[in-house]
Amino acid sequence: LIPFTEYRVQVQAGTIMSSPSRVLWSDPTEMVTFTTKQTFPSQPHGLRVEKNRLTSRSFWLQWQVPKRPNGDIQFYIVYLYEKNVSSNWTLTRFHRTTNSSREAKVTALTPYTKYKVAVAAVNTENGEELVSQSNRWIKVKTLDEEPNQPSNCLLRNRSDIALFVSWHSPPPGDYKVAFYEITYKPLNEADHEIRVYDESVWIRGLLSYTEYNVTVVAVTNNTVPFFGPPCYLTARTKIGALPRPDRPQLTDIVNESPSSITIILPSLNMSTSPIYYIEVFVVELMPGAPWSENRTLPSLGDDYVVQVYMAKNITSDYEGDRLVIGTGEGEDRLLKPYTTYAVHIRWSAQEDDGTQITSISLAKRLTSFMHCRRLNHEPYSCFSLLHWFSGCLVVFWLSCLDSSCCCSGCCIVSHSRDHRSYTDTSSQGICHECVQGWIYSRVQLHRLQR
């Protein structure tokens, strides 16, 4: 019979007749009911650990009832094994459930420790405990506790595109650090994360001269991470190199007088470059000086250089983008009329360690202007009629009396009979309005001469 099973029994008496061959049955007795005794149950099955309820000091087990209970399960016994000093598994304790519930909580454990666990079912018969064989044991490892904060956290700005972070492991505790999580971000931007298994890391590919917030967090257990308190750090990357400003174009330079020019300053992103001051150097060049695209500042000993001086030294809080060179104030000397100059604009900044960084923008422009401020002045002239032919060519030798005029000097001009065109054969050139005025005056003299 099957243990702990109810049966019903009736008894009938029967007589076997030989002729004819048959069985004569008596009336059945009354029905008798009985139950077989309990015995040892089979082992529970389906033992597992609830991962979402696993902690550093406890865990929950669940299992299924034995396939053959062989009685009324009264309770279960949970066996807990640990490794001893010889690394052998030893039964350290067992836990009885208070009822036939198919789950149990095992507590008072050590964080980050491996255990083996098994469960047995228990029946009772006449006060005797009938304990099943335990099921196949399973392994479980408790989680780490929340780690402490890393110590001696340091953040160094080693370059304009990289920061170096270092730290020491947290103080000892009931945990084992699996890795460190490093987060960094510029102000008001999204976080970037790095998983690090050492105690230092380079953070590369950063923006120059930008402040970064960096956190260092110790993390325990790779499957269910426990994050410790973060270590907060802040540093700004170095300047490295100033952005290369655009070289002023000819359209960025305005001639307002024969003694000064106005330069529209190149744009520079001040938010990423701490400009401390701006220096403007003026280089007077000899006539016919070659044009060089290099951005180094010439010296007085260089070929074609007449003089070099610093005309302006302004701070970064200078307002506006227009700068007049040749004001005559201080070192900003008046420029010579009709002279070739190169203008060098040097942007300067300074690292935290005192290292100076510069970037140079270069421009070259004549200081001559395209019109005379005094159109009505009468030039002094002497001329001679060199030759007559069908084109009636007249050659003049001219000199302007106004020393401030760009036409100061000697010029040779020839014009045709219709007085609509002229040719400048001088070494310096002559302004268009002066030519028109002189042609008109010479036409009158020409007629008189003729």
C-alpha positions as CSV (number, residue, x, y, z in Angstrom):
1,L,0.0,0.0,0.0
2,I,0.9,3.6,-0.3
3,P,2.0,5.3,2.9
4,F,-0.4,7.8,4.5
5,T,-3.3,6.8,2.2
6,E,-6.9,6.1,3.2
7,Y,-8.4,2.8,2.2
8,R,-11.9,1.2,2.5
9,V,-12.4,-2.5,3.0
10,Q,-15.3,-5.0,2.8
11,V,-15.2,-8.8,3.3
12,Q,-17.4,-11.4,1.6
13,A,-17.3,-15.1,2.1
14,G,-17.6,-17.4,-0.9
15,T,-18.2,-21.1,-1.4
16,I,-17.1,-23.0,-4.6
17,M,-19.7,-25.4,-5.9
18,S,-18.4,-28.4,-7.9
19,S,-21.6,-29.2,-9.8
20,P,-22.4,-27.0,-11.4
21,S,-19.2,-25.1,-11.0
22,R,-19.9,-21.7,-9.4
23,V,-19.1,-19.5,-6.4
24,L,-21.7,-18.6,-3.8
25,W,-21.0,-15.3,-2.1
26,S,-22.3,-14.2,1.3
27,D,-23.5,-10.7,2.0
28,P,-20.6,-8.2,2.4
29,T,-19.6,-7.0,5.8
30,E,-19.9,-3.4,6.7
31,M,-17.3,-1.0,5.1
32,V,-14.2,-0.5,7.2
33,T,-12.0,2.6,6.6
34,F,-8.4,2.9,7.6
35,T,-5.2,5.0,6.7
36,T,-1.7,3.7,6.3
37,K,1.0,5.1,8.5
38,Q,3.4,7.9,7.4
39,T,6.9,7.1,6.5
40,F,9.9,9.0,5.2
41,P,9.0,11.5,2.5
42,S,10.9,11.8,-0.7
43,Q,13.3,14.8,-1.0
44,P,11.9,18.2,-2.0
45,H,12.7,19.4,-5.5
46,G,13.0,22.7,-7.4
47,L,15.2,24.4,-4.8
48,R,16.3,27.9,-5.9
49,V,17.5,31.2,-4.5
50,E,15.4,34.3,-5.2
51,K,17.9,36.6,-6.7
52,N,15.9,39.8,-6.2
53,R,15.9,39.1,-2.5
54,L,19.5,38.3,-2.2
55,T,21.5,40.7,0.1
56,S,24.9,40.8,1.7
57,R,23.7,39.0,4.9
58,S,20.6,37.0,3.9
59,F,18.8,35.2,1.1
60,W,15.5,33.5,0.5
61,L,15.0,29.9,-0.7
62,Q,12.0,28.4,-2.4
63,W,11.3,24.8,-3.3
64,Q,8.5,22.4,-4.3
65,V,6.9,19.7,-2.1
66,P,8.2,16.2,-2.5
67,K,6.8,14.2,-5.3
68,R,6.0,11.4,-2.7
69,P,5.1,13.2,0.6
70,N,4.4,9.8,2.3
71,G,2.6,11.7,5.0
72,D,1.6,15.2,6.1
73,I,4.7,17.4,5.8
74,Q,5.1,19.1,9.2
75,F,8.1,21.3,8.4
76,Y,11.3,21.5,6.4
77,I,15.0,21.6,7.5
78,V,17.4,23.9,5.7
79,Y,21.0,22.8,5.9
80,L,23.8,25.5,5.5
81,Y,27.3,24.5,4.5
82,E,30.4,26.8,4.6
83,K,34.1,26.2,3.8
84,N,36.4,25.7,6.8
85,V,40.0,26.7,7.0
86,S,40.9,23.5,5.1
87,S,38.6,24.7,2.3
88,N,36.3,21.7,2.9
89,W,32.5,22.1,3.0
90,T,31.2,21.8,6.6
91,L,27.7,21.8,7.9
92,T,27.6,24.9,10.1
93,R,23.9,25.0,11.0
94,F,20.5,24.0,10.0
95,H,17.2,25.9,10.2
96,R,13.7,24.5,10.8
97,T,10.8,26.1,9.2
98,T,7.9,26.9,11.5
99,N,5.3,25.3,9.2
100,S,5.0,23.5,5.9
101,S,5.6,26.7,3.9
102,R,7.8,26.1,0.8
103,E,10.1,29.0,1.4
104,A,12.6,30.1,4.1
105,K,14.8,33.1,4.8
106,V,18.4,32.4,5.9
107,T,19.9,35.2,7.9
108,A,23.0,36.2,9.9
109,L,25.4,35.5,7.0
110,T,28.7,37.0,6.0
111,P,28.9,39.4,3.1
112,Y,30.5,38.3,-0.1
113,T,30.7,34.6,1.0
114,K,29.9,31.4,-0.8
115,Y,27.5,28.9,0.8
116,K,26.0,25.5,-0.1
117,V,22.4,24.9,0.9
118,A,20.0,21.9,0.9
119,V,16.5,21.2,2.1
120,A,14.8,18.1,3.6
121,A,11.1,17.4,4.4
122,V,10.0,16.1,7.7
123,N,6.9,13.9,8.6
124,T,6.0,12.7,12.1
125,E,4.6,9.4,13.2
126,N,3.8,8.7,16.9
127,G,6.1,11.6,17.9
128,E,8.9,10.3,15.7
129,E,10.4,12.6,13.1
130,L,10.7,11.0,9.7
131,V,13.3,13.1,7.8
132,S,13.7,12.7,4.1
133,Q,17.0,12.8,2.3
134,S,18.0,16.3,1.5
135,N,17.8,17.4,-2.1
136,R,20.8,18.2,-4.2
137,W,22.5,21.2,-2.7
138,I,22.9,24.4,-4.6
139,K,25.5,27.2,-4.2
140,V,24.8,30.8,-3.3
141,K,27.0,33.8,-2.8
142,T,26.0,36.7,-0.6
143,L,26.4,40.2,-2.0
144,D,28.9,42.8,-0.9
145,E,27.8,45.5,1.4
146,E,27.9,49.0,0.1
147,P,31.5,50.0,-0.1
148,N,33.1,53.1,1.4
149,Q,34.2,56.1,-0.5
150,P,37.6,55.8,-2.3
151,S,40.3,57.7,-0.5
152,N,43.0,60.2,-1.7
153,C,41.1,61.1,-4.8
154,L,43.1,63.5,-7.1
155,L,42.3,65.1,-10.4
156,R,45.1,66.7,-12.4
157,N,44.9,68.7,-15.7
158,R,47.8,67.2,-17.6
159,S,47.0,68.8,-21.0
160,D,44.3,70.7,-22.9
161,I,42.5,67.5,-23.9
162,A,43.1,65.1,-21.0
163,L,42.6,64.8,-17.2
164,F,44.3,62.3,-15.0
165,V,42.3,60.8,-12.1
166,S,43.9,58.7,-9.3
167,W,42.6,57.3,-6.0
168,H,43.1,54.6,-3.4
169,S,40.8,51.7,-2.6
170,P,38.2,52.3,0.1
171,P,39.0,51.3,3.7
172,P,38.5,47.6,4.4
173,G,35.0,46.3,5.1
174,D,32.6,43.5,4.4
175,Y,32.8,43.9,0.6
176,K,35.1,43.4,-2.3
177,V,35.4,46.1,-4.9
178,A,34.6,44.7,-8.3
179,F,35.4,47.9,-10.3
180,Y,35.3,51.7,-10.1
181,E,32.8,53.8,-12.1
182,I,34.2,57.2,-13.3
183,T,31.7,59.8,-14.6
184,Y,32.8,63.1,-16.1
185,K,31.0,65.9,-17.9
186,P,31.4,69.6,-18.7
187,L,29.0,71.9,-17.0
188,N,25.4,71.5,-18.1
189,E,26.1,68.5,-20.4
190,A,25.4,64.8,-20.2
191,D,27.5,62.4,-18.2
192,H,30.1,60.1,-19.7
193,E,31.0,56.9,-17.9
194,I,34.2,54.8,-17.7
195,R,34.5,51.4,-15.9
196,V,38.0,51.1,-14.4
197,Y,39.6,48.1,-12.7
198,D,42.7,49.9,-11.6
199,E,43.1,52.9,-9.3
200,S,43.9,55.5,-11.9
201,V,42.7,56.4,-15.4
202,W,43.3,59.0,-18.2
203,I,40.2,60.8,-19.4
204,R,41.0,61.8,-23.0
205,G,39.3,63.6,-25.9
206,L,38.2,66.6,-23.8
207,L,37.6,70.2,-24.7
208,S,40.4,72.6,-24.0
209,Y,40.0,75.1,-21.2
210,T,36.8,73.6,-20.0
211,E,35.7,72.8,-16.5
212,Y,34.8,69.2,-15.8
213,N,33.0,67.6,-12.9
214,V,34.4,64.1,-12.2
215,T,33.1,61.5,-9.7
216,V,34.8,58.3,-8.5
217,V,32.6,55.5,-7.2
218,A,33.5,52.1,-5.8
219,V,31.2,49.3,-7.0
220,T,30.8,45.8,-5.5
221,N,29.5,42.7,-7.1
222,N,29.3,42.4,-10.9
223,T,25.7,41.0,-11.1
224,V,23.8,43.2,-8.7
225,P,26.0,46.4,-8.3
226,F,26.2,48.1,-5.0
227,F,27.5,51.7,-5.4
228,G,29.3,53.4,-2.6
229,P,29.3,57.2,-1.9
230,P,31.0,59.2,-4.7
231,C,34.1,61.2,-4.5
232,Y,33.5,64.6,-6.2
233,L,36.3,66.3,-8.1
234,T,36.5,69.4,-10.4
235,A,39.2,70.6,-12.7
236,R,39.7,72.7,-15.8
237,T,41.7,71.4,-18.8
238,K,44.6,73.4,-19.9
239,I,44.5,76.0,-22.6
240,G,47.1,74.1,-24.7
241,A,47.0,76.3,-27.8
242,L,44.9,79.3,-28.5
243,P,42.5,79.0,-31.4
244,R,44.1,80.3,-34.5
245,P,42.4,83.6,-35.2
246,D,41.4,84.5,-38.8
247,R,43.9,86.8,-40.5
248,P,42.2,90.1,-41.2
249,Q,41.3,90.4,-44.8
250,L,41.7,93.6,-46.9
251,T,38.0,94.2,-46.5
252,D,38.5,94.1,-42.7
253,I,40.9,97.1,-42.8
254,V,39.6,100.6,-43.3
255,N,41.7,103.5,-44.4
256,E,40.4,106.7,-42.9
257,S,43.4,109.0,-43.1
258,P,47.0,108.9,-44.5
259,S,48.3,108.4,-40.9
260,S,46.0,105.7,-39.5
261,I,44.1,102.5,-40.3
262,T,41.2,100.7,-38.6
263,I,41.4,97.0,-38.2
264,I,38.3,94.8,-37.5
265,L,39.6,92.3,-35.0
266,P,39.3,88.6,-35.9
267,S,36.8,86.7,-33.9
268,L,38.0,84.4,-31.1
269,N,36.0,82.2,-28.8
270,M,36.7,83.8,-25.4
271,S,34.7,81.1,-23.6
272,T,37.3,78.5,-24.4
273,S,40.3,80.7,-24.3
274,P,41.1,83.0,-21.4
275,I,42.7,85.9,-23.2
276,Y,44.5,88.1,-20.8
277,Y,45.7,90.7,-23.2
278,I,46.0,91.6,-26.9
279,E,49.1,93.1,-28.4
280,V,49.2,94.9,-31.8
281,F,52.6,95.2,-33.5
282,V,53.2,97.4,-36.4
283,V,56.0,96.6,-38.9
284,E,57.1,99.2,-41.4
285,L,58.3,97.5,-44.6
286,M,60.5,98.9,-47.3
287,P,58.9,99.5,-50.7
288,G,58.5,96.3,-52.6
289,A,58.9,94.1,-49.6
290,P,57.8,90.5,-50.4
291,W,54.5,89.2,-48.9
292,S,55.0,86.3,-46.4
293,E,52.3,84.1,-45.1
294,N,54.2,83.1,-42.0
295,R,52.8,84.1,-38.7
296,T,56.0,84.9,-36.8
297,L,56.7,88.5,-35.8
298,P,59.6,90.0,-37.9
299,S,62.5,91.7,-36.1
300,L,64.4,94.8,-37.0
301,G,67.3,92.8,-38.4
302,D,65.1,91.1,-41.0
303,D,65.3,92.1,-44.7
304,Y,62.8,94.8,-45.8
305,V,62.0,95.8,-42.2
306,V,62.4,99.5,-41.4
307,Q,61.0,99.4,-37.8
308,V,58.9,97.3,-35.5
309,Y,57.0,98.6,-32.5
310,M,54.0,97.6,-30.3
311,A,51.2,100.0,-31.0
312,K,48.6,98.6,-28.7
313,N,48.4,96.5,-25.5
314,I,44.8,96.0,-24.5
315,T,43.2,93.7,-22.0
316,S,40.6,91.0,-22.9
317,D,37.8,93.2,-21.5
318,Y,38.2,95.5,-24.5
319,E,34.8,96.3,-25.9
320,G,34.2,96.4,-29.6
321,D,35.8,94.7,-32.6
322,R,37.3,97.8,-34.3
323,L,40.8,98.9,-33.4
324,V,42.4,102.1,-34.8
325,I,46.1,102.0,-35.4
326,G,48.0,105.3,-35.8
327,T,46.3,107.5,-33.2
328,G,49.5,109.2,-32.1
329,E,48.8,108.4,-28.5
330,G,51.7,106.8,-26.5
331,E,53.5,104.1,-28.5
332,D,50.7,104.2,-31.2
333,R,52.6,106.4,-33.6
334,L,51.1,108.2,-36.5
335,L,51.6,106.1,-39.7
336,K,53.5,107.5,-42.6
337,P,51.4,108.3,-45.7
338,Y,51.6,105.9,-48.5
339,T,53.8,103.4,-46.7
340,T,53.6,99.6,-46.6
341,Y,52.9,98.1,-43.1
342,A,52.4,94.7,-41.8
343,V,50.2,94.4,-38.7
344,H,50.7,91.5,-36.3
345,I,48.0,90.8,-33.6
346,R,49.2,88.6,-30.8
347,W,46.6,87.0,-28.4
348,S,48.1,86.0,-25.1
349,A,46.9,83.7,-22.3
350,Q,48.5,82.1,-19.3
351,E,48.2,78.6,-17.9
352,D,47.8,78.0,-14.2
353,D,51.4,77.2,-13.9
354,G,52.5,80.5,-15.4
355,T,53.2,79.1,-18.9
356,Q,52.4,81.8,-21.5
357,I,50.6,80.8,-24.7
358,T,50.3,83.1,-27.7
359,S,48.6,83.0,-31.1
360,I,49.4,85.5,-33.9
361,S,47.2,86.9,-36.6
362,L,48.9,88.6,-39.6
363,A,47.7,91.4,-41.9
364,K,49.4,93.5,-44.5
365,R,48.0,96.8,-45.9
366,L,49.1,100.0,-47.5
367,T,48.2,103.1,-45.4
368,S,47.4,105.1,-48.6
369,F,43.8,106.1,-49.1
370,M,41.8,106.2,-52.4
371,H,40.9,109.9,-52.3
372,C,42.4,113.3,-51.3
373,R,40.8,115.2,-48.5
374,R,41.7,118.5,-50.3
375,L,40.4,118.2,-53.8
376,N,40.6,121.9,-54.6
377,H,44.3,122.5,-53.8
378,E,46.2,123.6,-56.9
379,P,49.3,121.5,-57.6
380,Y,52.5,123.3,-58.5
381,S,53.6,122.1,-61.9
382,C,56.1,122.7,-64.6
383,F,55.8,120.9,-67.9
384,S,57.4,120.7,-71.3
385,L,56.0,119.8,-74.7
386,L,58.2,116.9,-75.7
387,H,56.6,115.8,-79.0
388,W,53.6,116.4,-81.3
389,F,52.0,113.8,-83.4
390,S,48.5,113.0,-84.6
391,G,47.6,111.7,-81.1
392,C,48.7,115.0,-79.6
393,L,50.6,113.4,-76.7
394,V,51.5,115.7,-73.9
395,V,53.9,114.7,-71.0
396,F,53.8,116.6,-67.7
397,W,56.2,116.7,-64.7
398,L,54.0,117.3,-61.6
399,S,54.5,117.9,-57.9
400,C,51.8,118.5,-55.3
401,L,52.4,121.4,-52.8
402,D,50.4,119.8,-50.0
403,S,52.8,117.6,-48.1
404,S,50.0,115.7,-46.4
405,C,48.6,114.6,-49.7
406,C,49.3,111.1,-50.8
407,C,50.4,112.5,-54.2
408,S,53.4,114.2,-52.6
409,G,56.4,113.5,-54.8
410,C,57.1,113.4,-58.5
411,C,54.8,111.8,-61.1
412,I,54.9,111.5,-64.9
413,V,51.4,111.5,-66.5
414,S,50.5,111.3,-70.1
415,H,47.0,111.7,-71.5
416,S,45.3,111.5,-74.9
417,R,43.6,114.3,-76.9
418,D,40.1,113.4,-75.6
419,H,41.4,113.8,-72.0
420,R,39.5,110.7,-70.9
421,S,42.4,108.4,-70.0
422,Y,45.7,108.7,-68.3
423,T,48.7,106.5,-67.6
424,D,50.6,106.5,-64.3
425,T,54.3,106.0,-64.9
426,S,55.5,107.1,-61.5
427,S,57.2,105.0,-58.9
428,Q,54.7,105.7,-56.2
429,G,51.4,106.4,-58.0
430,I,48.9,109.3,-57.9
431,C,45.3,109.6,-56.8
432,H,42.6,109.7,-59.4
433,E,41.0,113.0,-58.4
434,C,44.3,114.8,-58.5
435,V,45.0,113.5,-62.0
436,Q,41.6,114.7,-63.2
437,G,42.2,118.1,-61.7
438,W,45.7,118.4,-63.3
439,I,44.4,117.3,-66.6
440,Y,41.8,120.0,-66.6
441,S,44.4,122.6,-65.7
442,R,46.8,121.4,-68.3
443,V,44.2,121.4,-71.0
444,Q,43.8,125.2,-70.6
445,L,47.6,125.7,-70.8
446,H,47.8,123.4,-73.7
447,R,45.4,125.4,-75.7
448,L,47.2,128.6,-74.9
449,Q,50.5,127.0,-76.0
450,R,49.0,125.8,-79.2
